[in-house]
């Protein structure tokens, strides 16, 4: 199972610090004898340093610190 980078965007915390976040999606190979194909799977979000994020309402939650981040 591979993972594809879908997009990069900025997030900001309550102190105004800006973070770079990446949205990834797993790519599932569905190839068969008729040819190659794939479908997108689950999405995940991480900061540029690899810290995992959870979607939290209208924003995101840093799983390491618990900080809430919103799109800039």
Buried (B, 14 or more C-beta within 10 A) or exposed (E): EEEEEEEEEEBBBEEEEEBEBBBBBBBEEEEEEEEEEEEEBEEBBBBEEEBEBEEEEEBBBBBEEEBBBBEE
